Amino acid sequence: QVQLVESGGGLVQPGGTLTLSCATSGSLFGISIMGWYRQAPGNQRELVAEITPDGNTDYHDSVKGRISISRDNAKNTVYLQIHSLKSEDTAVYYCNARNPPSVIRYSYWGEGTPVTVSS
């Protein structure tokens, strides 16, 4: 199994920068596709960014250019940095670990960290 714990959320002013962290435990981090999702009030959870074990990244069109996902396989941690924060970035941000294509399906979630963008 994989346990995920997000941190780094909070109240941020518009235009600011925030870095979220997701620390994981278990033996699957090194082979997992790691993702950050977010869910704003009244909306469905949506994928923000993903990163493969070898570092290939994919971003939702709405955040391209403002968000960067990275991972440190030695620390079993994945990061999400958000620049030029907007009010519409306000959401609970969740970390996800899922299987690569060649492995039996799994998907694990953290409990989320809230981000509020407001002046």
Phi and psi in degrees as GROMACS dihedral restraints (atoms count N, CA, C in turn):
[ dihedral_restraints ]
;  ai    aj    ak    al  type     phi  dphi    fc
    3     4     5     6     1  -128.3    20    10
    4     5     6     7     1   129.7    20    10
    6     7     8     9     1  -107.6    20    10
    7     8     9    10     1   134.2    20    10
    9    10    11    12     1  -123.4    20    10
   10    11    12    13     1   134.9    20    10
   12    13    14    15     1  -130.7    20    10
   13    14    15    16     1   114.1    20    10
   15    16    17    18     1   -86.7    20    10
   16    17    18    19     1   152.2    20    10
   18    19    20    21     1  -153.8    20    10
   19    20    21    22     1   165.5    20    10
   21    22    23    24     1   105.8    20    10
   22    23    24    25     1    -5.7    20    10
   24    25    26    27     1   -74.2    20    10
   25    26    27    28     1   173.3    20    10
   27    28    29    30     1   155.0    20    10
   28    29    30    31     1  -162.7    20    10
   30    31    32    33     1   -92.4    20    10
   31    32    33    34     1   126.1    20    10
   33    34    35    36     1  -133.1    20    10
   34    35    36    37     1   144.7    20    10
   36    37    38    39     1   -78.9    20    10
   37    38    39    40     1   149.6    20    10
   39    40    41    42     1   -55.6    20    10
   40    41    42    43     1   139.5    20    10
   42    43    44    45     1    89.4    20    10
   43    44    45    46     1    -9.6    20    10
   45    46    47    48     1   -80.3    20    10
   46    47    48    49     1  -178.5    20    10
   48    49    50    51     1  -124.6    20    10
   49    50    51    52     1   141.9    20    10
   51    52    53    54     1  -137.1    20    10
   52    53    54    55     1   141.0    20    10
   54    55    56    57     1  -120.5    20    10
   55    56    57    58     1   121.6    20    10
   57    58    59    60     1   -99.7    20    10
   58    59    60    61     1   146.5    20    10
   60    61    62    63     1  -122.9    20    10
   61    62    63    64     1   149.4    20    10
   63    64    65    66     1  -133.6    20    10
   64    65    66    67     1   106.2    20    10
   66    67    68    69     1   -91.2    20    10
   67    68    69    70     1   135.5    20    10
   69    70    71    72     1  -122.6    20    10
   70    71    72    73     1   155.2    20    10
   72    73    74    75     1  -127.0    20    10
   73    74    75    76     1   161.8    20    10
   75    76    77    78     1   106.0    20    10
   76    77    78    79     1   175.2    20    10
   78    79    80    81     1   -99.0    20    10
   79    80    81    82     1     1.6    20    10
   81    82    83    84     1   -96.6    20    10
   82    83    84    85     1    -7.6    20    10
   84    85    86    87     1   -55.5    20    10
   85    86    87    88     1   -44.7    20    10
   87    88    89    90     1   -62.5    20    10
   88    89    90    91     1   -23.3    20    10
   90    91    92    93     1  -107.7    20    10
   91    92    93    94     1    -3.8    20    10
   93    94    95    96     1   -85.3    20    10
   94    95    96    97     1   146.0    20    10
   96    97    98    99     1   -81.6    20    10
   97    98    99   100     1   120.8    20    10
   99   100   101   102     1  -101.8    20    10
  100   101   102   103     1   137.4    20    10
  102   103   104   105     1  -135.8    20    10
  103   104   105   106     1   155.4    20    10
  105   106   107   108     1  -114.7    20    10
  106   107   108   109     1   129.5    20    10
  108   109   110   111     1  -119.5    20    10
  109   110   111   112     1   163.8    20    10
  111   112   113   114     1  -142.9    20    10
  112   113   114   115     1   152.5    20    10
  114   115   116   117     1  -137.0    20    10
  115   116   117   118     1   114.2    20    10
  117   118   119   120     1   -87.7    20    10
  118   119   120   121     1   156.9    20    10
  120   121   122   123     1   -54.5    20    10
  121   122   123   124     1   128.0    20    10
  123   124   125   126     1    80.7    20    10
  124   125   126   127     1    -0.9    20    10
  126   127   128   129     1  -113.5    20    10
  127   128   129   130     1   163.9    20    10
  129   130   131   132     1   -79.1    20    10
  130   131   132   133     1   157.0    20    10
  132   133   134   135     1   -66.8    20    10
  133   134   135   136     1   135.5    20    10
  135   136   137   138     1  -130.4    20    10
  136   137   138   139     1   148.6    20    10
  138   139   140   141     1   -74.7    20    10
  139   140   141   142     1   131.4    20    10
  141   142   143   144     1  -100.6    20    10
  142   143   144   145     1   -47.0    20    10
  144   145   146   147     1  -161.2    20    10
  145   146   147   148     1   151.9    20    10
  147   148   149   150     1  -136.1    20    10
  148   149   150   151     1   155.1    20    10
  150   151   152   153     1  -141.4    20    10
  151   152   153   154     1   132.8    20    10
  153   154   155   156     1   -82.5    20    10
  154   155   156   157     1   169.3    20    10
  156   157   158   159     1   -57.2    20    10
  157   158   159   160     1   -31.5    20    10
  159   160   161   162     1   -96.6    20    10
  160   161   162   163     1    12.1    20    10
  162   163   164   165     1    97.1    20    10
  163   164   165   166     1     3.8    20    10
  165   166   167   168     1   -71.6    20    10
  166   167   168   169     1   137.7    20    10
  168   169   170   171     1  -120.2    20    10
  169   170   171   172     1   156.8    20    10
  171   172   173   174     1  -144.9    20    10
  172   173   174   175     1   139.3    20    10
  174   175   176   177     1  -129.0    20    10
  175   176   177   178     1   147.4    20    10
  177   178   179   180     1   -65.2    20    10
  178   179   180   181     1   142.4    20    10
  180   181   182   183     1   -57.0    20    10
  181   182   183   184     1   -33.2    20    10
  183   184   185   186     1   -70.3    20    10
  184   185   186   187     1   -15.6    20    10
  186   187   188   189     1  -119.2    20    10
  187   188   189   190     1    -0.5    20    10
  189   190   191   192     1   -57.6    20    10
  190   191   192   193     1   135.8    20    10
  192   193   194   195     1    92.9    20    10
  193   194   195   196     1   -17.4    20    10
  195   196   197   198     1  -115.7    20    10
  196   197   198   199     1   -13.8    20    10
  198   199   200   201     1  -125.5    20    10
  199   200   201   202     1   142.3    20    10
  201   202   203   204     1  -133.4    20    10
  202   203   204   205     1   127.6    20    10
  204   205   206   207     1  -107.4    20    10
  205   206   207   208     1   141.1    20    10
  207   208   209   210     1  -147.5    20    10
  208   209   210   211     1   164.6    20    10
  210   211   212   213     1  -141.7    20    10
  211   212   213   214     1   148.6    20    10
  213   214   215   216     1  -119.7    20    10
  214   215   216   217     1   100.2    20    10
  216   217   218   219     1   -66.9    20    10
  217   218   219   220     1   -24.8    20    10
  219   220   221   222     1   -71.9    20    10
  220   221   222   223     1   -29.4    20    10
  222   223   224   225     1  -101.7    20    10
  223   224   225   226     1     0.8    20    10
  225   226   227   228     1    53.0    20    10
  226   227   228   229     1    44.0    20    10
  228   229   230   231     1  -133.8    20    10
  229   230   231   232     1   140.8    20    10
  231   232   233   234     1  -120.2    20    10
  232   233   234   235     1   145.3    20    10
  234   235   236   237     1  -123.0    20    10
  235   236   237   238     1   154.5    20    10
  237   238   239   240     1  -136.3    20    10
  238   239   240   241     1   118.8    20    10
  240   241   242   243     1  -108.4    20    10
  241   242   243   244     1   129.7    20    10
  243   244   245   246     1  -118.9    20    10
  244   245   246   247     1   123.9    20    10
  246   247   248   249     1  -105.0    20    10
  247   248   249   250     1   163.0    20    10
  249   250   251   252     1    47.8    20    10
  250   251   252   253     1    52.8    20    10
  252   253   254   255     1   -57.9    20    10
  253   254   255   256     1   140.7    20    10
  255   256   257   258     1  -121.2    20    10
  256   257   258   259     1   162.6    20    10
  258   259   260   261     1   -60.0    20    10
  259   260   261   262     1   -31.6    20    10
  261   262   263   264     1   -73.7    20    10
  262   263   264   265     1    -5.0    20    10
  264   265   266   267     1   -82.6    20    10
  265   266   267   268     1    -7.0    20    10
  267   268   269   270     1   -62.4    20    10
  268   269   270   271     1   122.4    20    10
  270   271   272   273     1  -177.4    20    10
  271   272   273   274     1   170.4    20    10
  273   274   275   276     1   -90.8    20    10
  274   275   276   277     1   128.4    20    10
  276   277   278   279     1  -102.5    20    10
  277   278   279   280     1   127.6    20    10
  279   280   281   282     1  -116.3    20    10
  280   281   282   283     1   143.2    20    10
  282   283   284   285     1   -98.7    20    10
  283   284   285   286     1   142.6    20    10
  285   286   287   288     1  -135.6    20    10
  286   287   288   289     1   141.7    20    10
  288   289   290   291     1  -121.6    20    10
  289   290   291   292     1   125.4    20    10
  291   292   293   294     1  -134.5    20    10
  292   293   294   295     1   165.9    20    10
  294   295   296   297     1   -72.0    20    10
  295   296   297   298     1   150.4    20    10
  297   298   299   300     1   -76.2    20    10
  298   299   300   301     1   167.9    20    10
  300   301   302   303     1   -57.7    20    10
  301   302   303   304     1   -28.9    20    10
  303   304   305   306     1   -92.3    20    10
  304   305   306   307     1     5.3    20    10
  306   307   308   309     1  -119.3    20    10
  307   308   309   310     1   149.7    20    10
  309   310   311   312     1   -52.9    20    10
  310   311   312   313     1   140.8    20    10
  312   313   314   315     1   -63.8    20    10
  313   314   315   316     1   133.3    20    10
  315   316   317   318     1  -150.9    20    10
  316   317   318   319     1   159.3    20    10
  318   319   320   321     1  -157.2    20    10
  319   320   321   322     1   122.6    20    10
  321   322   323   324     1  -122.8    20    10
  322   323   324   325     1   146.3    20    10
  324   325   326   327     1  -125.4    20    10
  325   326   327   328     1   148.9    20    10
  327   328   329   330     1   -86.6    20    10
  328   329   330   331     1   178.4    20    10
  330   331   332   333     1   -87.4    20    10
  331   332   333   334     1    -8.4    20    10
  333   334   335   336     1    94.7    20    10
  334   335   336   337     1   154.3    20    10
  336   337   338   339     1  -132.1    20    10
  337   338   339   340     1   127.5    20    10
  339   340   341   342     1   -80.2    20    10
  340   341   342   343     1   140.4    20    10
  342   343   344   345     1  -123.7    20    10
  343   344   345   346     1   126.1    20    10
  345   346   347   348     1  -121.3    20    10
  346   347   348   349     1   122.5    20    10
  348   349   350   351     1  -105.3    20    10
  349   350   351   352     1   110.9    20    10
  351   352   353   354     1  -160.8    20    10
  352   353   354   355     1   149.0    20    10
